[in-house]
Amino acid sequence: MISKSLYRCPNCFRALKQGEKQYFCSKGHTFDIARKGYVNLLLPGHTGSGTPGDTKEMLRCRREFLDQGYYKSFSDKLNEIVISYLAKDKKKEETISLLDAGCGEGYYIWRLSKSLKEQYKDSQIDIYGIDVSKTAVNYACSRSKDIRFAVASNYHIPILDNSLDFILCSFAPRDEKEFSRILKASGKLIVAAPGPEHLFSLRQILYDSPDNIGSRGDVGEAFSLLDQYRVRYTINLKTNKDILNLFLMTPYSRHAEVDSIEGKENFTTEVDINILVYQKA
């Protein structure tokens, strides 16, 4: 059975259709669907040297940490915002098209998909997730078979022009020109980024004099800001495994020593996340 998709061919930019085992375009380019269900649309010229994206250890730790529910309140707020805008912008019977740009191991888009299914029919929901890391997309596919996942870069997004109602970008690199290209005229971009006090107590352990995080989540002239939310609460990590997972899933693990948190238990730190909603200009 052949079905349409919102993917476009990374070689010729024509629409990709989905067959049983491949995506293909009218120009004859084909892309195999992996056993896990994702497609690799990342061309060699889309990344620099080395293995792009987060490491396998970072992704494993992030999956284990998120599955403990520490960021559930943030995820719930994200879902609430998307659903409230859908209620304003879309008729109940219309199809919803949505991309998680930099989906990582799939936690946030998986939970959003579940929330949307409580409000809409499966046939109305067309959800995509991309990440530059093949390991991340492998993990994401294990969360849901109903979301179309692809290995792809946020700087070369394999999605057709003017085709999406929503883009989510949580803690991931942003290419505003690409985001503007793939959003519909009425489309919304939702960016989630660390607030100034995010994980401050953890950073106090890792660094002598940690600064508050500066302004994050701003985008350029292609978008206008509609709304801004700040999600703030504290989390108590009762086991050393959870503390280590938090450390190892963050960029801090690349340049801070793990010694200061080894053996530590019953640790409290801050969650401080800005959620910004933009309208395509």
GIWO-V787387 format. One line per field, one symbol per residue. ss: DSSP state (~ for helix, > for strand, _ for the rest). psi: psi as a letter, one per 30 degrees, with the letter a starting at -180 (. if undefined). burial: b if it has 24 or more other C-alpha atoms within 12 Angstrom, else e. A space follows every 50 residues. Layout:
ss=???
psi=???
burial=???
This chain:
ss=__>>>>>>______>>>>___>>>_____>>>>_____>>___~~~____ _____~~~~~~~~~~~_____~~~~~~~~~~~~~~~~~~______>>>>> >_____~~~~~~~~~~~____~~~>>>>>>>__~~~~~~~~~~____>>> >_>__>__>____>>>>>>>_____~~~~~~~>>>>>>>>>>>>_____~ ~~~~~~________________>>>>>>>>>>>>>>>__~~~~~~~~~~_ ~~~~___~~~~_____>>>>>>>>>>>>>>_
psi=kklllfklkfefglkklkaeflkllffgkljkklefflkjgjlefflala jlalleeeeeeeeeeeffgegeeeeeeeeeeeeeeeeefkleflkkkkkj jhfbggeeeeeeeeeeffflleffkjklkkkfkeeeeeeeffekffkjkk jlkffikhklkhfkekkkjjhlkkjeeeeeefkleglkkjkklklfgkhe eefeeeleiklkkaklgklafflkkelklkjkllkjjfleeeeeeeeffl feffglkfeffkfklikklkkjkkjkkkkk.
burial=eeeebbbbbbbeebbbbbeeebbbbeeeebbebeebbbbbbbbeeeeeee ebbbbebbbbbbbbbbeeebbebbbbbbbebbbebbeeeeeeeeebbbbb bbbbbbbbbbbbbbbbeeeeeeeebbbbbbbbbbbbbbbbbebbebbbbb bbbbbbbbbbbbbbbbbbbbbbbbbbebbbbbbbebbbbbbbbbbbbbbb bbbebbeeeeeeeeebbbbeeebeeeebbbbbeebbbeeebbbbbbbbbb ebbeeeebeebeeeeebbbbbbbbbbbbbbe
